[in-house]
């Protein structure tokens, strides 16, 4: 049984108006960056659709004050995201999809560790942004669930419930960066999520070669130091080396081979 709100192990709260976050007294964090509808239109099924002006708010590099130097030393960054309620035309509120740039630190594209805090999420991922997208997954997640995206994969976070804001935290590489060009050349991800009579369905993007979409729930990740029922921030707090594979993916090179989310 999932709770509506997950004990995230860090004193951060979402606010609706304006969309963003408040931080507890012992928490550091920046002002949010807003992603507006006009910013992501090129990757939507209907680029002319209507929807919330601010689609989502992002705060990158948050944490407990006592961990600020440690996070820098470990080359880790904790980010948080809140999605607006509503829809983007027939589509759910979602990110446009990207690949993580090759990091100067590791010389790898880096993985990302998502943890859902509120709402219903689908973490969509595909192996490649070339014409053949490879394996494609829609991983359905609820508060407390963790979903890990491996290096070099295209991915996007989708809010599966238009009546509730989606909120999640994620471990990222401190020198994170995003690549969009190959995805935009294909007019988005290989499968578009849409609502039909309030039911979420998927439409194949014909700009890619044929692919199959695998719908699933998250697997457990003991090989990546995920502890069921324990927040990823508390896991870091108890073992600061638990997520070193995020900034240095080669530490888990064998796990990324034939990865299953």
C-alpha positions in Angstrom: 0.0 0.0 0.0 1.5 3.3 -1.1 1.0 6.5 0.9 -0.2 9.7 -0.7 2.9 11.4 0.6 6.3 9.7 1.0 8.7 10.3 3.9 11.4 11.8 1.8 13.9 12.2 4.7 14.5 15.9 4.0 12.4 19.0 5.0 11.2 20.2 1.6 7.6 21.1 0.7 5.9 21.8 -2.6 3.8 25.0 -3.0 1.2 25.5 -5.7 1.2 29.2 -6.3 3.6 30.0 -7.6 4.7 26.5 -8.4 7.8 25.7 -6.4 9.2 24.6 -3.0 9.8 25.9 0.5 12.9 24.7 2.5 13.2 23.8 6.1 15.5 25.9 8.3 18.4 23.4 7.9 18.0 23.0 4.2 19.8 24.8 1.4 18.4 25.2 -2.1 18.1 27.7 -5.0 15.2 29.6 -6.4 13.3 27.4 -8.8 13.8 27.4 -12.5 10.5 27.3 -14.5 10.0 25.3 -17.7 7.2 26.9 -19.7 4.9 25.4 -22.3 6.6 27.4 -25.1 9.9 25.8 -24.1 8.8 22.3 -24.7 6.4 22.6 -27.7 8.8 21.1 -30.3 8.7 17.8 -28.5 4.9 17.5 -28.0 2.4 15.5 -30.1 0.5 18.8 -30.7 3.0 21.7 -30.6 0.1 24.1 -30.7 -1.8 22.6 -27.7 -3.1 24.5 -24.7 -1.9 23.8 -21.2 -0.4 25.4 -18.0 2.0 28.2 -18.8 4.5 26.9 -16.2 4.7 23.2 -16.9 7.1 22.3 -14.2 9.5 23.9 -11.6 13.0 22.6 -10.9 15.4 23.2 -8.0 18.8 21.7 -8.7 21.3 21.3 -5.8 19.3 21.0 -2.6 20.2 19.2 0.6 20.8 19.5 4.3 23.3 22.2 5.3 25.5 19.6 7.1 25.9 17.8 3.8 26.8 20.7 1.5 30.5 20.1 1.4 30.1 16.3 1.3 27.8 16.5 -1.7 30.4 18.6 -3.5 33.2 16.2 -2.5 31.2 13.2 -3.8 30.3 15.1 -7.0 26.6 14.4 -6.3 23.7 16.7 -6.8 20.1 16.3 -5.5 17.4 17.8 -7.6 13.7 18.2 -7.0 10.9 18.8 -9.5 7.2 19.7 -9.2 4.7 19.4 -12.2 1.7 21.5 -12.6 -1.8 19.9 -12.6 -3.6 19.6 -15.9 -2.8 18.5 -19.4 -0.9 19.5 -22.5 -3.7 19.2 -25.0 -4.4 15.5 -25.1 -1.1 14.7 -23.4 -0.3 14.5 -19.7 2.0 17.1 -18.2 5.5 15.8 -18.9 9.1 16.7 -19.6 10.1 16.8 -23.3 12.7 14.0 -23.0 16.5 14.2 -23.1 19.7 12.3 -22.8 22.3 13.2 -20.2 25.4 14.8 -21.8 28.7 13.1 -21.4 30.1 14.5 -18.1 33.5 16.1 -18.0 34.0 14.4 -14.7 33.5 10.7 -15.7 33.5 10.9 -19.6 30.3 9.0 -19.4 26.6 10.0 -19.9 25.4 9.6 -16.4 22.4 7.7 -14.8 19.6 9.2 -12.8 17.9 7.9 -9.6 14.3 9.0 -9.4 12.2 8.8 -6.3 8.5 9.7 -6.4 7.3 11.9 -3.6 3.7 12.8 -4.6 1.3 11.9 -7.4 1.4 9.1 -10.0 4.4 9.0 -12.3 5.5 7.2 -15.4 9.2 7.3 -16.1 9.4 6.7 -19.8 12.8 5.5 -21.3 14.2 4.2 -24.6 17.6 3.0 -25.4 18.5 5.4 -28.1 17.4 8.6 -29.9 18.5 7.3 -33.4 15.9 5.9 -35.8 15.8 2.6 -34.0 14.9 3.5 -30.4 15.7 0.1 -29.1 13.8 -1.2 -26.0 11.1 1.2 -24.8 9.7 1.2 -21.3 6.9 3.0 -19.4 7.6 2.4 -15.7 4.6 3.2 -13.5 5.6 4.5 -10.1 3.8 5.8 -7.0 5.1 7.6 -3.8 8.0 5.8 -2.4 9.0 4.0 -5.6 12.4 4.4 -7.1 13.1 4.2 -10.8 16.7 4.3 -12.2 17.5 5.5 -15.8 20.8 4.1 -17.1 23.5 6.1 -18.9 22.9 7.2 -22.5 19.2 6.4 -22.5 16.5 8.8 -23.6 14.0 9.5 -20.7 11.1 11.6 -19.7 9.0 11.9 -16.6 5.2 11.9 -17.1 2.4 12.8 -14.7 -0.2 10.1 -14.9 -2.9 12.0 -12.9 -3.9 15.4 -14.2 -5.7 16.2 -10.9 -2.6 16.0 -8.7 0.8 17.5 -9.0 3.6 15.1 -9.5 6.7 15.7 -7.3 9.9 13.8 -7.2 13.5 13.9 -6.1 16.5 12.6 -8.0 20.2 12.0 -7.6 22.2 13.5 -10.5 25.8 14.1 -11.5 27.0 17.6 -10.3 28.1 18.4 -13.9 24.7 17.4 -15.4 23.7 18.6 -18.8 21.0 17.6 -21.3 21.0 16.7 -25.0 17.8 17.4 -27.0 18.7 17.7 -30.6 18.3 14.0 -31.7 15.0 13.8 -29.9 13.7 17.0 -31.5 14.7 15.8 -34.9 12.3 12.9 -34.3 9.7 15.2 -33.0 9.9 13.8 -29.5 10.1 10.4 -27.8 9.3 7.2 -29.6 5.9 6.8 -27.8 3.6 9.7 -27.0 1.4 9.4 -23.9 -2.2 10.7 -24.4 -5.4 10.7 -22.4 -8.5 9.1 -24.0 -11.6 9.4 -21.8 -9.3 9.9 -18.8 -7.4 6.7 -19.6 -3.7 7.0 -20.4 -2.7 5.4 -23.6 0.3 5.5 -25.9 0.7 6.4 -29.6 3.8 5.3 -31.5 5.8 8.2 -33.0 6.1 7.3 -36.7 9.4 9.3 -37.0 11.1 6.2 -35.4 11.3 2.7 -36.7 8.8 0.2 -35.3 9.2 -0.6 -31.6 7.3 -2.2 -28.8 6.4 -0.4 -25.5 6.8 -2.4 -22.3 4.6 -1.3 -19.4 5.8 -2.3 -16.0 6.3 -1.4 -12.4 9.7 -0.6 -11.0 12.0 -3.5 -10.1 13.9 -3.6 -6.9 17.5 -2.3 -7.2 19.7 -4.0 -4.6 22.5 -4.0 -7.1 22.3 -0.2 -7.1 22.0 0.2 -3.3 18.3 0.9 -3.2 16.7 -0.1 0.1 13.0 -0.8 -0.1 11.0 1.6 2.2 14.0 3.9 2.8 14.3 7.3 1.0 17.2 7.8 -1.3 18.3 10.9 0.7 18.4 8.9 4.0 20.4 6.2 2.2 23.0 8.8 1.2 22.9 10.2 4.7 23.7 6.8 6.2 26.2 5.8 3.4 27.6 8.8 1.5 29.2 6.3 -1.0 25.9 4.6 -1.9 25.3 6.6 -5.1 28.9 7.2 -6.3 27.8 5.3 -9.4 25.8 8.4 -10.5 28.8 10.7 -11.1 31.0 7.7 -11.9 28.8 5.2 -13.8 31.8 2.9 -14.7 31.7 1.7 -11.1 28.5 -0.3 -12.1 29.5 -1.0 -15.8 28.2 -4.6 -15.5 24.8 -3.4 -14.3 24.2 -1.2 -17.3 24.7 -4.0 -19.7 21.2 -5.3 -20.8 19.8 -3.1 -18.1 16.2 -3.7 -17.0 14.4 -0.8 -15.2 
